[in-house]
Amino acid sequence: MNVDSYMNQVPDHAAFPAVDEMHAELDHLAATHPDLVRLRHIGASRLGEPLRVATIGAGPRDAVIIGGPHPNEPIGSLTVSNLLRRLIDDPWLREEFGYRWHLIPCVDPDGARLNEGWYARPGDRRAYAEHFYRPCEADQVEWTFPLTGDGYTFERTLPETEALMRLMDEVKPAFVYSLHNGELQGAFYYLSREVPGLAEKLAAIASGRGLPLHMGPPEIPSARQIGPAAYITPRGAELGEVYGIGGGSVDYADRFGALHLVTELPYWADPAVSDQTPTGQVYGDTIAAHLAAQRDLIAELGRSMAAVQADLTVASPFRRSMEDFLGTYETYIAEWEGFPGADRPATVAEVVGNEQLKHSMRLRYCGTLLRLLDAELAAGNPTPAIRAERARVRTLFDAWFTEADTGFTATPIPIRTLVAVQLGAALLAAEAAKSPDPA
């Protein structure tokens, strides 16, 4: 299969679609091609938004493609759109490749609606931070699959997660693809198992489209690397008790022996995230500086929350996200204490990666705190403490944004490129999933 030919068919996209636009496109494609596309409800979100899947293809294997498992990560909605259109237009891909595809453009529409303020301005870093929303850990569709184990059980499964479970139970997939993205890190992948040559092929389609590969600190300290910018997907048994979450979609996919893929792509490209040149810094010192910056962030935002806590009246998702961040993030960063190999020289990618993460977390959660305070003001709760803290946090946000933007050389990546890489990865991994798991 010529994966490049499918990647080359991805058109330009100026923005990410709003939830209503996603629904409208599904309706249009199903109405225009009723003989090819089957559109159906698989459940509803917590706020009553319909969750819909488009099914197309002849099988005999089934693939489940999950767009928007985190609502600040909307590249996948366009990847689903483009894959669906390729399947409609290409009889070989639809009938001969060997899959029946089940495509979900956005599995967390409630959260996506809270990010729509920046979807139309994808390269605008300030807009992204000011309109950013990410659910607390226990409200994330990706990490609320049921989990039982030695001494830890997670049973707070969300309606959206239950809809995915029902779909997988029904079709027993051979391939499951969860579409993710980050901000400033390079491109990298998670695979549920090692498949000879697949990690290298995945890295090649990203670098071949000009994306820097992520060679800095791994997202999760314990992640096991299996190739260039590729890791074995951590399971809920490893992460659940530490972060207070359930299993991931990978855990549920394991029930069917499915190959599970996560593609993580950045919005902005910085070649430094791939630079493995040693620096004059000791890696342990880089980690220590990173941990100190993250703890300073927790303390700074914690002081703001303490100043207004008694006055808060709105049970907004921004409040739930902020309280979760302040309550759990120390546990996450503590995982970096005593990281092996800390006495070696840090690479450029590691130094830059940790610095970028500092700025990213500052802007994400300072922006979330502003939205929390704005929700109180909009509800008619302008107490002196809330007004004073809103002004202080706005000043803090502006100062942190100026610091992050000073010397910022990363460039926005064309959406077309990001979608093409996720689409190409889908086809490569689906091809690999035709071979049974040797285990």
N, C-alpha and C positions, 0 to 999 in steps of 0.2 A: 504494500500500500504506500502511495506517495503522500505522506503526511503533509509535506510542504504545500502541495497543491490545495489541500483543504485550508491550511493556515492562510494561504495567499488570497482566499476568497472572502476573508473577513473585511468588511468595509470600514470606513472611518466612522468613529462615534465621537460626538462632541461632549456628551454627558452620559451619566448613568440614569436609567429610567426610574421614574417614580413608581410606586406600587400600582396605582391606577393604570399607568401606561403598560406595565407588565400584564395586568389582567386583560387590557384591551388587545394587546398583541396575541395572547393566547386565544381569545375569542375570535379574532380575525383569522388566524391560521387554521383553527378548527373549523370555522364556517367555510373557509375557502377550499379546504382539503378534507372534507368529511370522510372520504374513503381512505385517508392515510392517517389522520390525527384523531385520536380518541382523547377527549378532555373530560376529566371527572374530578369530583371532590373527594379528598381523602380525610378531611377533618376540618377543624376550625381553630383559629388562634385563640389566645386567652381573651382577646377583645372581640371575638366573633368574626374575624376576617376569614374568608374562605381560603383553604389550602387546596391547591389544585395541581394535578399532575397531567402532563401531556404524554401519551403513550404512542409510540410509532416504531415500526420495524417488524421483521418476521421471525426473530429468534434464531436458533432454539435457546440461546442464553438470554439472561435478563441483566440489564444494567440500570442502576439507580443513580441519578445525578442530582446532587443537592446544592442548589444555589442559595446564597445568603444565610448560611448557618450562624454567622455573626453579622449584625445589620450594618456595621461600619465597613463591611467588606463586600461591596456590590459588583465586583468584576464578574462574578459567577452568573449574575442575572443575564448579562449580555452573552456570556459563554453559552448558557442554555439556549438563548434566542438564536445564536448563530449555529449551534449544533442542530437544533430543530429545523432550521431552514436548510442546512446542508442535507439532512435526512430527507426532507421533502423533495429537494431538487435532484438528488443523486440516487437512482434506483439500486446501483450496486451497493452503496453504503447502507441503504435501507433494507435490501432484500438478501444480499449475499454475504455481507460482513459477518453475520451470525448473531446479531443481537436484537432483542426487543428492548427499546430504550424507554425509561420512565423519567421524565424531565420535570424538575420542580424549580421554577425561576427564583423563588424566594420563600424560604421556610419560616422566616420570622418577619412577617409583614408589619406587625405592631412596632417592632424595633426599627425596621427600615423607614417607616414614616417619620420617626424622630431624627433620622439622618438626612431627610430629603432637602434640608436647607443648604447642604453643600453638594448634593448629587449633580446639580447643574453647573457647578464650578469645580470640577475635579482636580485641577492643578493649583487651586488657591489654598495655600497652607493655612492662612488665617481663617478662611471660611470653614475649612475642615475642622479646625480646633473649636471654633465658636459654635458649630452646629453638631459636634460630635456626641454620639451616644453609644455606649456599649453596656449591655445588661450586666448585672452582677452575676457571679459565677453560677449561682443556683437558678438563674433565669435564662441561661444560655441553652439553646436547643442542642447544640453540638455535644454538650457535656452533662446531659441529664437523662441518659439512658439508665435503666435499672442496673444496680450493681450489688452483688453480695460477695462477701469474702470473709477472711479470718478477722473477726472483730470489727468489721465496718460494713454497713449496709446503706445504700442510697435508694430510696423509693419515691422521691418527690418528682416523678416524671411529669414533664409538661405536656399539655395537649398536643403541641406541635411535634414533640418527640414521639408521642404515642402514635401520631399519624404516620410518621416515618417507620415506626416499628410494624404497624399493620401492613404498610406497603411491602416492606421486606419480607414479612411473614407470608404474604400472598405470593410474591414472585420468586422468592428464594434466589437472590441475585448471585451472579458469578463475579460481578464487578460493581463496586460502590465508589463514587467519586464525590468528595466533599470539597467545595470550591471556596478557598480562603484567599486572603491577601493581607499584607501588612502595610507599612508606610515607607520606611527608608532603608530597611534591610535589603539584601539582595534576594534573588529568586532562590527558593529551596523547596524540597519535597519531603513528604512523609509517605512511606510505603509500609503496608502491614506485614510484608514478608520480602525477603530478598528474592529477586528474579534476575537471573544472569543477564547482564547487559542493559537492564531497563534503567537503572539509575543514571548510567552514562548517557543513554539516549535522551532522557529527560533533561539532563543538564545541557546537552548539546542544542536542543531546540530553544532553550532560554538564551544561552550565550550566542547562538546563531542569529537571534533577533536583537542582539545588542544589549540584553539585560545583564547586569553584573550578577554573578553568583554570590550567594551569601557564604562568606568564609570567616565571618566574625564569630562572636560567642553564640553557641546554640541557644535556641529559644528556651529549651528546657535543659538544665544542667546535665541530667542523666541520659539525654537522648544519645542513642548509639548510631554513629555515622556508618553508612554502608557504601558511600560513593561521594563524588563531588556534589556538595550541597544537597545531600540526601541522607535521610535518617529512617530508622525503624520507628513506626508510630508508637508512642507511649500508650499503654493501656490504662484503663480506669483503675485496675488493681495497683498500679504504680503511683497514680496521681490522686485518686479519690479522697483518701483520708487526709492527705497533706493539704489539699485545696478545698475540701468540703464539697466535692462534686460527685457526679455519677460516672457511669461509663461513657465512652464516646461512640460516635457512629461506627468507629472501627471495631469496638467490642461487639456490637450487634451484628456487624458484617461477618465477624468471625464465626458466628453460629452457622453460617451457610458455606463456610470455606471460601468466601469471596475475597478477591484481591481488593484492597482498599487503598485509595490514593488521596492525598491532600497536596494541592499545589498552592504554595505561598508566594505571592508576587508583590513587589513594591509599587507605590504610586510615583515615586521619584527615584531617579537613577543617580547613584554616586559610585564611580569606579573604585573609590577607596574601600568599599565594603568587600571587595574581592582581593585586595592587595595583601599578600602574605609576606611582604618584606618585614624583617624584624626591625623593631624600633629600639631606642635606648631605654625604654621603660620596662620594668619587670612586670610580668603579667599579674602577679599577686597585688602589686601596687595599683594596677589598672582596675582590678576587681574591687579593691578596698575603696578607691575613689568613687567607683560606681555605686557601691553599697551605701557610702556616706551620703551621696547625692540623693539617692532614693529615700533614705531615712529622713533627710532634711525635708523632702517633699511631703512625706507622711506627716511630719511634725507641723509643717507650715499649714497644710490644709486642715489638719486636725485642730489647730488653734482656731481657725475660722469656724469650723463646725461647732466647736465648744462655745464660741461667742454667740451663736444664734440658736443653739439646740433648744433652749427653753421656749423660743418663739416660733418654731416651725409647726405648721399646721397642715401642709399639703403632702399627702403620701404619693409624691411624684416618683416616676421611675428614675429621675436624676438623683433624688435623695437616696433611694434604695441602692443605686449604683455607687454613690459616694460613700455611704456607710459601709458597704461591702468592701470597697477598695481600702478604706482606712482600717477595717477590721481584719483583712486577710493578706494584704500585700507584704507585710513584714515576713509572713511565713514563706512567701514565694522567694523573696530576695535572700532570706537566710539559707536557702538551698545552695547558694553560691559560696558560703563559708567553707573554707578548706578545700576549694576546688583543686583537683589533682593537676600537677604541672605548673603550679603558680610561680615557681622560681625561675622559669625560663623567660626569655625576652618576649614581650607582647608584639604581635604583628600590627601593622597599620590597620588592618580590618578589625582587629579586636579593640584597638583604641578608639577608632572612629565609631564602631558599632555601639560601644558602651556610652560614648558621648551623645550619639544620636538618640539612644534610648532614654537618656536623661531628659533631653528636650522634649521628646515625644510624650513621655509620661507626664511631665509638667503641663504641657499644653492640653493634653487630653482631659486631665482631671481638674485643672483650673477652669477649663471651659465647661466641664460638667457642673462644677460648683456654681459658676455664674448662671447656668440654666436652672439650677435648683433655686437660687435666690430670686431669679426672675419669675419663676413659677409662684413663689410666695407673693411677690409684688403684684403679679397679674391677678391673684386670687383676693386682692384687697387686704394684704397683711403687711403694710409698710411700717413695721415697728422701727424705732430708732436703731436697734441693734442690727436688723436686717439691712436697713438703708446704709448704715455706716460700713458694714462688712461688704456689701455689694460694691461700694466705691473703692474700698481697699483691695478687694480681689480683682476688680477691673484694672487698677493700677498695677497690681502684681502680674496679671496676665500680660499686659502690654509690655512690661519690663522683660518678662520671660520670652515673649515672642521676639522682641528686639534682640535679645541675646542669642536666641536660636537662629535668627535670620542673619546675624552678622557673620559674614564669610560663608554663608550657605551657597554652595555651588551645585547642589543636586538639581537636576532638571526634570520637569514632569514627563512621564512616559506616555506616549500616545496610547489611548485606550485600545485602539486597534491591535497594537503589539501585545498588550496584556491578554486580550481575549484570544488572540491567535495562539499564544503559548499555552493557555489553559485548554483550548480546543485540541491542539496537537498532542498535549499530554493525555487527554482523554482517549484519543485513538491509539496511541502507543500502549497505554496501560490496558485498554480493552483487548488489544491484540495479545498482549502477554497473558491476560487472564484466561485465555482459551486453553492454556496449558494447565493441567491440574496442579494443585499444591503438592509438591513432593513429600511434604510432611503428612 
